[in-house]
Every structure is written in structure tokens, then in C-alpha cells.
Amino acid sequence: MNTIFPERILDAFREKVQEVLDTGVPVFARITHAADAPGFVDDAFFPIPGSDGGIAGVVIVINANPSMARAEDPDYIWESEYFTYKKHASLSDRDVHTNNFGWRGDDVAVPKPAGVFRIVCVGGSTTEEGATSDTTYPGFLRQKLAAEFGEDRADVINCGIPGLNSVKEKMRLPDYLLLEPDLAVYYNGVNDICHRLTPEWNGQAGLARIILRQSRFFVQHFGRWLLPPDDVIAADIDQKVLAHIRFMQRRFAEHGVPMAVCSFVGPDWPSLSREERDYYSYYHQLEWGGRYSSFPAYCHVLNIFNERVRVLCEELGVTYIPVAERIRGGAQYFSDICHMRTLGIEQKAEAVFLAIRAAVAEKLAAMPPPSSVGRLAEHQVPAHEEVEGQSREDADHGGDLRDALERRP
């Protein structure tokens, strides 16, 4: 019998089926999930009445979540697909391991050690990505902070999970707060644009757009005109994406945790070669936007998204981190329309580092350092002083963040 279930689970199915046949009443059981896991019953067994008043058979209703069926696979890292990783799991074909909280990286100490400034990096696969934990953007950020302030003064936790969008991130907010952060850095956008907004806009298309999008030529060269008007795009971004970020910022603030929000970066269409444009256009339709969306149209929406993020940060008085404004390029940085090569990941970490550097320095200066760490005085950065490799404009991005950190107990 071909099945995705191991023999142990099949034996349990047979046992429950026989119980239904013997008793004639439905049976509910937790079989395709760990028996002690929280939640509801995963499998149900219903009798099928026969014409003679007996039982003609049994209908088995199985929780179809693949993570249940593949729970036995030691290389299966998911606890709930595209939402949570298992704790202390790893992949055999990639340098990926999870910690005691189910995030990528090493174990996290809670309560947080005294004298440590902790940052949680919230996002999807574009936060989690990297050949090793050290070459993710949170990993690079930790290294930059360690070089600036000393080892063990700043702790950066990679809270990126592939597939997360703003709705799922809002749902996971309590998990971020459990880590006792001093700062939350948010970086995401593509999952909301491509997997939530674009399908919705496609479904709302009128007859003219439905006819026009049957032409691949029109989609590729005039795909922007298949989108809603810019004011509708902006309103949808505000109401259906940024409203969740606004919620998270408010809840973080209630716990004394300031939030910084990044613009989202992608390949820079005007500077791409013809070969790069063809590649990203093909990959966008294959994996992200579908046949009715073009990569230039995605870039247009992304520009609107980033502008709405900037306006939101200005409105809320939170730090806006100009990642997209600092990284311009194509294949040297990007493996697809959003995921980055190591060079790009490091540049993203640099943009975040420059934006938060002064604020972290001021907060650390006010903390009693761990006994193994020297004084921080030489690392203090005056609020408006230009530092090497950082323009005055970049340094000023940290002003709102410094104010928020100063208000934090």
C-alpha cells in the first residue's frame, strides 16, 4: 500500500476503524500528531450505515497538514509549515539549525543577561536566509555590533520564518516578546505583495483587463496597467499590510520595545542588463506573481509599498531604515526578485547597523556592562556627529530610535 504514513500510524488507523465497526459510533483520536501536543483532535472515524442496518464501512477524516504526516521525518524542520520551526531541529543538506525557541541560530538565554542589548529581527525568508547562521543578515548585524561594542554586549536573534507575512507576524508577536528584546527590526514585504495583494487584485479585474492579460506580450510590457490605480494600491497596502505593522509597533511599545522598519529591496529594474531582466521576469512569473503579473509591475508596487512604509514611520515616530535606497543592483546581489546572495545580505545588515548604531551605543552606555566586557565609553556616538562610512543623513535615521530607547526603563 502506497502511503505517506509510517506503519505505526497505519496500525493505529486499523485499530480505530475496527473500534468503529465494533461499536457503530464515531471515534476521534490524535494519531497523525504527537499525542501530547496541544490543540484539537486531528483524526476522526465515522461509520457508514449499511442498507441492512449494519455498518457498511468507515470514513476516515485525516488532518491534511503535511507537517503532521511528515512528523516522523528527521529532516523535516517544520512544526507548522510556513509558520513555526521545530525546536532544536536541523537540516542534513544545509547549515540550518534551530534553537530552544524554534528560531534559526543558537539557544537564547531567557531571562536576558544583564548588560546585553537584544535585537529581534522579524520577517520571512528574506530575514532567515543565509548559507550559515553567521551569514544571515541578523548574523552579520551581530558581528558588526560585536566589532563596535565588544562581544556579548549585543544579542541579535533571527526571527525570520519562510512564508511569514504581516498577518502571521502579528500572530507570532507574543513569541517575539518572550525573547525580552530591547529593539525589534522589521524587514518584509514581498510575501504580502505577491501572495496576498496580487491575487486579490487579479480577482477584482474587470472584463477589459481580463481580456488584455491573456496576451503575454501585454502582461510583460504593459503589466503596470493591469494593476489597480496607484491610490487604490496605496490604500490596500495601508489597510491590509501596514495596519498589522502598526498593531505590532503599538504592542511592542506597550512593552517598552521600540521598533524600526526597513524598506524592502529588490533588483533595480532600470540598472539591469537585458539578461537580468529576462531572468527576473521569468522567475517572478514562475514563483511569485503568476502569469498575470510582470516583474516591472511588481517593482512599481514595491516602490509604492516602500513610500507608504516611510510615511508610516514618520507618522508613528519610529525609525525608518532605508535598505532599498542603499542597495542598487542586480545579479551581484539578488538570486531572485527578493532573496539575496551573501554580498547583498551583508549590505542589508550594514544598512540596519548604520541606522541603529548610535541609538544602541547610547543605550549600552547606560547599562552596567557584564564583568567580562570592558567599558563602552569609547563607543558612544554623539547624536549628530558624522561617523566613518556613515553620512549625516544615515546617522539621523536613528534619532527617533534613540528617543524611544531613552524612554525605555
C-alpha positions as CSV (number, residue, x, y, z in Angstrom):
1,M,0.0,0.0,0.0
2,N,1.5,3.4,-1.1
3,T,1.2,5.9,1.8
4,I,3.0,8.9,3.2
5,F,2.2,7.5,6.7
6,P,4.6,5.1,8.6
7,E,3.4,1.7,9.6
8,R,2.9,2.7,13.2
9,I,0.3,5.2,12.2
10,L,-1.4,2.8,9.8
11,D,-1.7,0.3,12.6
12,A,-3.4,3.0,14.7
13,F,-5.8,3.7,11.9
14,R,-6.7,0.0,11.6
15,E,-7.3,-0.2,15.3
16,K,-9.7,2.8,15.3
17,V,-11.5,1.5,12.2
18,Q,-12.1,-1.8,13.9
19,E,-13.4,0.1,17.0
20,V,-15.9,1.9,14.8
21,L,-17.0,-1.4,13.2
22,D,-17.5,-3.0,16.6
23,T,-19.3,-0.1,18.3
24,G,-21.1,1.7,15.4
25,V,-20.2,5.1,16.8
26,P,-17.7,7.7,15.7
27,V,-14.3,7.7,17.1
28,F,-12.0,10.8,17.5
29,A,-8.3,10.4,18.0
30,R,-4.9,12.1,17.8
31,I,-2.9,9.9,15.5
32,T,-1.1,12.0,12.9
33,H,0.2,14.4,15.5
34,A,2.1,13.8,18.8
35,A,-0.3,12.5,21.4
36,D,0.6,15.2,24.0
37,A,0.5,18.1,21.6
38,P,-1.8,21.0,22.4
39,G,-4.8,21.6,20.1
40,F,-7.8,19.7,18.8
41,V,-8.3,16.1,17.8
42,D,-6.6,15.6,14.4
43,D,-8.4,12.5,13.0
44,A,-12.0,11.3,13.0
45,F,-13.5,7.9,12.1
46,F,-17.2,7.9,11.1
47,P,-19.4,4.8,10.5
48,I,-21.2,4.4,7.1
49,P,-24.6,3.0,7.7
50,G,-25.4,-0.1,5.6
51,S,-28.8,-0.9,3.9
52,D,-29.3,-3.8,6.3
53,G,-28.9,-1.6,9.4
54,G,-25.3,-2.6,9.9
55,I,-22.0,-0.8,9.2
56,A,-21.0,-0.8,5.6
57,G,-17.7,0.9,6.1
58,V,-15.8,3.7,7.8
59,V,-14.9,7.2,6.6
60,I,-11.5,8.4,7.9
61,V,-11.0,12.2,8.1
62,I,-7.3,13.0,8.4
63,N,-5.7,16.3,9.3
64,A,-4.3,17.1,5.9
65,N,-1.5,19.4,7.2
66,P,1.7,17.9,5.6
67,S,3.7,18.7,8.8
68,M,1.5,16.1,10.6
69,A,2.2,13.3,8.1
70,R,5.9,14.1,7.9
71,A,6.4,14.5,11.6
72,E,8.4,11.2,11.6
73,D,11.0,12.6,9.0
74,P,14.1,13.6,11.0
75,D,15.0,16.1,8.3
76,Y,11.6,17.8,8.4
77,I,12.2,21.1,10.2
78,W,8.6,22.4,10.3
79,E,6.3,22.3,13.4
80,S,3.6,24.1,11.4
81,E,4.5,24.8,7.7
82,Y,5.5,28.4,7.0
83,F,4.7,29.4,10.5
84,T,6.8,27.7,13.1
85,Y,10.0,25.6,13.1
86,K,10.6,22.7,15.5
87,K,12.8,23.4,18.4
88,H,16.4,22.1,18.2
89,A,15.9,20.8,14.7
90,S,18.4,20.8,11.8
91,L,18.7,20.0,8.1
92,S,21.1,17.5,6.8
93,D,21.7,19.2,3.5
94,R,22.0,22.8,4.7
95,D,23.7,24.5,7.6
96,V,20.4,25.3,9.3
97,H,19.6,24.6,13.0
98,T,17.0,26.0,15.3
99,N,17.3,27.0,18.9
100,N,15.3,26.4,22.1
101,F,12.6,28.8,20.9
102,G,12.4,27.4,17.4
103,W,14.2,30.3,15.6
104,R,17.3,29.8,13.4
105,G,20.5,30.0,15.4
106,D,22.0,29.2,18.8
107,D,20.0,28.9,22.0
108,V,18.7,32.1,23.6
109,A,19.1,32.9,27.3
110,V,15.8,34.0,29.0
111,P,15.9,35.9,31.3
112,K,18.1,38.1,29.2
113,P,21.6,38.5,30.8
114,A,22.3,41.9,32.4
115,G,24.2,44.4,30.3
116,V,23.1,42.9,27.0
117,F,21.2,44.8,24.3
118,R,18.9,42.3,22.5
119,I,17.5,42.8,19.0
120,V,14.8,40.6,17.4
121,C,14.8,40.6,13.6
122,V,11.3,40.0,12.4
123,G,10.5,38.8,8.9
124,G,10.2,36.0,6.4
125,S,12.7,34.0,4.4
126,T,14.5,37.3,3.4
127,T,15.4,37.6,7.1
128,E,16.1,33.9,7.7
129,E,18.2,33.4,4.6
130,G,21.9,32.7,4.5
131,A,24.3,29.9,3.9
132,T,25.1,29.8,7.6
133,S,23.7,31.5,10.7
134,D,26.6,33.9,10.6
135,T,25.9,34.9,7.0
136,T,22.2,35.8,7.6
137,Y,21.6,39.5,7.9
138,P,21.0,39.1,11.7
139,G,24.3,37.2,11.8
140,F,26.2,39.9,10.0
141,L,24.5,42.5,12.2
142,R,25.6,40.7,15.3
143,Q,29.2,40.7,14.1
144,K,29.1,44.4,13.2
145,L,27.7,45.2,16.7
146,A,30.3,43.0,18.3
147,A,33.1,44.7,16.5
148,E,31.8,48.1,17.5
149,F,30.8,47.4,21.1
150,G,32.6,44.2,22.1
151,E,31.5,40.6,22.3
152,D,28.4,39.7,24.4
153,R,27.1,43.3,24.5
154,A,24.6,43.0,21.7
155,D,22.5,39.9,21.0
156,V,20.7,39.6,17.7
157,I,18.0,36.9,17.2
158,N,16.9,35.7,13.7
159,C,13.1,35.6,14.0
160,G,12.7,35.1,10.2
161,I,10.5,32.2,9.1
162,P,10.0,31.5,5.4
163,G,6.4,32.3,4.3
164,L,5.6,34.7,7.0
165,N,3.6,37.8,6.1
166,S,2.3,40.7,8.2
167,V,-0.7,38.7,9.3
168,K,1.3,35.7,10.5
169,E,3.9,38.0,12.1
170,K,1.2,39.7,14.1
171,M,0.1,36.3,15.3
172,R,3.6,35.5,16.4
173,L,4.0,38.7,18.3
174,P,3.9,37.0,21.8
175,D,6.8,34.8,20.6
176,Y,8.9,37.8,19.8
177,L,8.1,39.4,23.2
178,L,9.1,36.2,25.1
179,L,12.7,36.8,24.0
180,E,12.8,40.1,26.1
181,P,14.0,42.3,23.2
182,D,15.3,45.8,23.6
183,L,14.6,46.6,19.9
184,A,12.5,45.0,17.1
185,V,13.7,45.4,13.5
186,Y,11.1,44.6,10.8
187,Y,12.0,43.6,7.2
188,N,9.4,42.1,4.9
189,G,7.1,43.0,2.1
190,V,7.3,40.5,-0.8
191,N,5.0,37.9,0.8
192,D,2.2,40.4,1.3
193,I,2.6,41.9,-2.1
194,C,2.8,38.6,-4.1
195,H,0.8,36.2,-2.1
196,R,-2.0,38.4,-0.7
197,L,-2.4,41.6,-2.6
198,T,-1.6,40.5,-6.2
199,P,-4.1,37.5,-6.2
200,E,-6.7,39.8,-4.8
201,W,-6.2,42.4,-7.5
202,N,-6.3,39.7,-10.1
203,G,-9.6,38.5,-8.8
204,Q,-11.0,42.1,-8.9
205,A,-10.1,42.7,-12.6
206,G,-12.8,43.9,-14.9
207,L,-13.6,42.5,-18.3
208,A,-11.1,44.7,-20.2
209,R,-8.2,43.7,-18.0
210,I,-9.2,40.0,-18.1
211,I,-9.1,40.2,-21.9
212,L,-5.8,42.1,-22.1
213,R,-4.0,39.8,-19.7
214,Q,-4.5,36.9,-22.0
215,S,-1.6,38.4,-24.0
216,R,1.8,37.5,-22.6
217,F,3.2,40.4,-24.6
218,F,0.8,42.9,-22.9
219,V,1.4,41.4,-19.4
220,Q,5.2,41.7,-19.8
221,H,5.4,45.1,-21.4
222,F,2.3,46.9,-20.1
223,G,1.7,44.9,-16.9
224,R,1.5,48.0,-14.8
225,W,-1.8,48.9,-16.5
226,L,-3.3,45.7,-15.3
227,L,-2.9,46.9,-11.7
228,P,-5.4,49.0,-9.8
229,P,-4.8,52.8,-9.7
230,D,-1.9,53.9,-7.5
231,D,-4.2,55.4,-4.9
232,V,-6.0,52.0,-4.6
233,I,-2.7,50.2,-4.3
234,A,-1.6,52.6,-1.6
235,A,-4.9,52.2,0.3
236,D,-4.7,48.4,0.2
237,I,-1.1,48.4,1.4
238,D,-2.1,50.7,4.3
239,Q,-5.2,48.8,5.3
240,K,-4.2,45.2,4.6
241,V,-0.4,45.2,5.4
242,L,0.7,48.2,7.3
243,A,-2.2,48.0,9.7
244,H,-0.6,44.8,11.0
245,I,2.8,46.5,11.3
246,R,1.1,49.4,13.1
247,F,-0.5,46.9,15.5
248,M,2.8,45.3,16.2
249,Q,4.5,48.6,16.8
250,R,1.8,49.6,19.3
251,R,2.1,46.3,21.2
252,F,5.9,46.4,21.2
253,A,5.7,50.0,22.5
254,E,3.4,48.9,25.3
255,H,6.2,46.5,26.5
256,G,8.8,49.3,26.2
257,V,10.3,47.9,23.0
258,P,10.9,50.4,20.1
259,M,10.5,49.2,16.6
260,A,12.5,50.0,13.4
261,V,11.0,49.3,10.0
262,C,13.1,48.7,6.8
263,S,12.2,49.5,3.3
264,F,12.1,46.3,1.2
265,V,14.7,45.8,-1.5
266,G,14.7,44.1,-4.9
267,P,16.6,44.1,-8.1
268,D,16.8,47.7,-9.5
269,W,14.9,47.4,-12.9
270,P,16.4,50.5,-14.6
271,S,20.0,49.3,-14.0
272,L,19.5,45.7,-15.0
273,S,21.0,44.2,-18.2
274,R,18.7,42.5,-20.7
275,E,19.7,39.1,-19.5
276,E,19.0,40.1,-15.9
277,R,15.6,41.5,-16.8
278,D,14.7,38.3,-18.6
279,Y,15.8,36.1,-15.7
280,Y,13.9,38.1,-13.0
281,S,10.8,38.4,-15.2
282,Y,10.8,34.6,-15.8
283,Y,11.4,33.8,-12.1
284,H,8.7,36.4,-11.0
285,Q,6.0,34.7,-13.0
286,L,7.2,31.2,-12.1
287,E,7.4,31.6,-8.4
288,W,5.9,34.8,-7.2
289,G,3.4,36.8,-9.3
290,G,1.9,34.3,-11.7
291,R,1.1,34.6,-15.4
292,Y,-0.9,37.8,-15.0
293,S,1.8,39.8,-13.2
294,S,5.1,41.1,-14.5
295,F,8.3,41.9,-12.7
296,P,8.2,45.6,-13.7
297,A,4.6,45.8,-12.3
298,Y,5.9,44.2,-9.0
299,C,8.7,46.8,-8.9
300,H,6.1,49.5,-9.3
301,V,4.0,48.2,-6.4
302,L,7.2,47.8,-4.3
303,N,8.1,51.4,-4.8
304,I,4.6,52.4,-3.5
305,F,5.0,50.0,-0.6
306,N,8.3,51.5,0.5
307,E,6.9,55.0,0.3
308,R,3.9,54.0,2.4
309,V,6.3,52.4,4.9
310,R,8.3,55.6,5.1
311,V,5.2,57.7,5.7
312,L,4.0,55.2,8.4
313,C,7.3,55.5,10.2
314,E,7.2,59.3,10.0
315,E,3.6,59.2,11.4
316,L,4.4,56.8,14.2
317,G,7.8,58.5,15.0
318,V,9.7,55.2,14.6
319,T,13.0,54.7,12.8
320,Y,12.8,54.1,9.0
321,I,15.8,52.1,7.8
322,P,16.5,52.8,4.1
323,V,17.6,49.4,2.9
324,A,16.1,49.7,-0.6
325,E,17.6,53.2,-1.0
326,R,21.2,51.9,-0.2
327,I,21.3,48.8,-2.4
328,R,21.0,49.2,-6.1
329,G,21.9,46.4,-8.5
330,G,21.0,43.0,-9.9
331,A,22.6,39.6,-10.1
332,Q,25.6,40.6,-7.9
333,Y,23.1,41.0,-5.0
334,F,20.0,39.0,-5.8
335,S,19.3,35.3,-6.6
336,D,15.7,36.1,-7.4
337,I,13.3,39.0,-7.0
338,C,13.8,39.3,-3.2
339,H,16.3,36.7,-1.9
340,M,19.9,37.8,-1.8
341,R,23.4,36.5,-2.3
342,T,25.9,36.8,0.6
343,L,27.1,40.2,-0.7
344,G,23.6,41.5,-0.7
345,I,22.8,40.1,2.7
346,E,25.9,41.8,4.2
347,Q,24.9,45.1,2.6
348,K,21.4,44.8,4.1
349,A,23.0,44.2,7.6
350,E,25.2,47.2,7.0
351,A,22.1,49.4,6.3
352,V,20.5,48.3,9.5
353,F,23.7,48.7,11.5
354,L,24.2,52.3,10.4
355,A,20.6,53.2,11.2
356,I,20.7,51.8,14.8
357,R,24.3,52.2,15.7
358,A,24.1,55.5,17.6
359,A,21.0,54.5,19.5
360,V,22.4,51.2,20.6
361,A,25.6,52.9,21.7
362,E,23.7,55.3,23.9
363,K,21.6,52.5,25.4
364,L,24.6,50.3,26.1
365,A,26.4,53.2,27.7
366,A,23.6,53.4,30.3
367,M,23.7,49.7,31.0
368,P,26.0,48.1,33.6
369,P,28.4,46.0,31.4
370,P,28.9,42.3,32.0
371,S,32.0,41.7,34.1
372,S,33.8,40.1,31.2
373,V,33.2,43.2,28.9
374,G,35.2,46.4,29.1
375,R,33.8,49.9,29.3
376,L,31.7,51.2,26.5
377,A,32.7,54.9,26.7
378,E,34.8,54.9,23.5
379,H,31.9,53.6,21.5
380,Q,29.5,56.4,22.3
381,V,28.4,58.3,19.1
382,P,27.1,61.8,19.6
383,A,23.6,62.2,18.2
384,H,24.5,64.4,15.2
385,E,28.1,63.5,14.7
386,E,29.1,62.1,11.3
387,V,30.9,58.7,11.7
388,E,33.2,57.0,9.2
389,G,31.3,55.3,6.4
390,Q,28.0,56.8,7.5
391,S,26.6,60.1,6.2
392,R,25.0,62.6,8.5
393,E,21.6,61.7,6.8
394,D,22.1,58.0,7.7
395,A,23.0,58.9,11.3
396,D,19.9,61.0,11.7
397,H,17.7,57.9,10.9
398,G,18.5,56.8,14.5
399,G,17.1,59.9,16.1
400,D,13.6,58.6,16.8
401,L,15.0,55.3,17.9
402,R,17.3,57.0,20.4
403,D,14.4,58.9,21.8
404,A,12.4,55.6,22.2
405,L,15.2,53.8,23.8
406,E,15.8,56.7,26.3
407,R,12.1,56.4,27.4
408,R,12.5,52.6,27.9
409,P,13.2,51.5,31.5
